[in-house]
Structures are given as C-alpha cells and as structure tokens.
C-alpha cells in the first residue's frame, strides 16, 4: 500500500533505529541535513536513498516528497537542556514549515513522533487524556506542535497518527561526541553522578515507565502498518520502575560501595538548574543540568497504555535491568564526564 517512505530525523537517536527497522520492510528515503557529515556516513552504510537538504527550504522539502507515499516525522529537539526558543524552532517552526509543503503533496500517511510529556505528570493517564504538559520547554513545544498538526491535517487528505513514547533509552547507533548524552532521558547523567559517588533526589517516590529505543522502533513499524487516521498511541513498557531502584541498580553495576543519597527540595534544585543554565552562556557551554532536567527527574510518568499494547500486539519488551547494565557498561570507560557543562 505504501511503496516508498520518507523518514525525517533519520540520523537522530530514534530516527536511526527507525531506519534500521523500516529498511527491512520498505524502500526508504532518508532526509538528512547537508552539514551532518557523521549522520551521512552512517546512512551511506545502509541501503536507503539519501536526500540532503534543509527542512526550512520549501524546494528541498518538495523534492524530498516526490514519489513518497508515507512520512515518518522524527525530526526536532529531544533535549531538556535546550532553551525554549531552540525547542520552539525545532519542534514547532520546523514542523510548520514542513507541513506547509506536505499539504500540497500526494503523501497518504503521516506518522508524528511526539512525547508523553504533553500529558504532564501521570500515574494512570491514557491516550484520551487532555493536554497538560509538564513545565519543560520540550513538552510545551511538543504540545503546540501536536495541536498545530491536527488543525492542519483536518483540511487535507492525509492519514495522521501520533506516537507518544515515554522515556526512551538505549545505546545510540550513531557515535557522536557525547552521543551517550543524547536523547531526552536522564540515565547517562544519573550514571555520571553516581560514578562520582553521590546522587541528588529532587522528589521521593518518583515512578517512571521506560521504553527501549529498539522496542520503540518496532512499535512504530506496527503503527505504520495498522494504525488508523487520528489514532494516538502511548508507547512504553508496561512495568514502571521507581527512580530509587534505578539509582541502586546503577550503583551496583558500577560496583560503587559508597554513594551518598542526598535530597534537595524541588524549588531549590530548580533554582540551581536555572543558575547553571544561565552561567553556561558565559562559558559558551551546553549545560547538563537545567531547571527542565530537574523537572523531568521529579515527574512521575506512568500511563494506562494497555490499549496501545493490545492494539499493536507488542509484548516482547526488552528487560530494563538488563539493558541498563549494558548502558552502564558502555558509559563506564568514558567516566567521569563533566557534571555541569559540555
């Protein structure tokens, strides 16, 4: 039904796994920035068609969409360390520019990769819950993007489906400087702190659902095959895990006997994160700890996503504890890393 697929964000953490998974089933065209030489090197080792361009240039997008039946949109920002302006530009303005060209194309299906962050803190929310984004630039701009997407797609004949992953983890396929610090999850930063002998809790009893990036790519493939126009899927492994348990697992995997567990109230931690973000500008560095990272670490993310699991028929989730061990093992030789800036 869909003979040729275009993937945007093809050299990102999630996008590279989508390339790996979808290329087994479909002829692919990968949209990649011209300046992304590391990403281009990765894609040249695959069997996909490359299209180097700029999403903000209409002619580039129009040419990329030629003879394309379906689009997987995994482009945009997925970092809690970026400013609101950067998140808005990459999550809202970029999507808006792309949709402006897409609506005049012959694309039949559009899959948008969003985030459960648009629903905010949760212990039981599902796909029907209203928007209530947490107080991070990433979640706020993804909410704006989703609303804009639905409004735009009402007027055109393109099936639109939204995938909302929870916290995504795993090893990146594309090795970049600090690539293990990529993605929207805080695990590598947590590992770095625990390696140094301490961890700071900003809220007790925080519970989170995770999803391995490989599981995510396979579920998105199922969405692509069976999803219906207007559907929303929450993608997360069914078993949540307390952040205290994650800290103890990392401690054990690092073979650290003495790790100080500190508790700093959220409002103080958030202030410290804001100060680190401000000071990073003076040093022209990227902050690792910001007020948004602090907010992410104190936000419980547990969802009633049984509908999505049943709908997609996906149950073979990777074991979190085992995969966390592999992640720690991969990061450990590189430690210690900077704590505040890169």
Secondary structure, DSSP 8 states (H G I E B T S, - for coil): ---EEEEESTTSHHHHHHHHHHTTTSEEEEEEETT-HHHHHHHHTSSSEEEEE-TT-HHHHHHHTTT--EEEE--S---TTS-HHHHHIIIIIHHHHHHHHHTTS---EEEEE--GGGG-SEEEE-TTS-----SSHHHHHHHHHHHHHHHHHTTSS-EEEEEEE-EEES--SS--TTGGG-SS--HHHHHHHHHTTEEEESSTT-EE-EEEHHHHHHHHHHHHHH--TT-EEEE--S--EEHHHHHHHHHHHTT-S--EEEE--HHHHHHHHHHHHHHHHHHT--BSS-HHHHHHHT--EEE--HHHHHHHT------HHHHHHHHHHHHHTT-S--SSB-
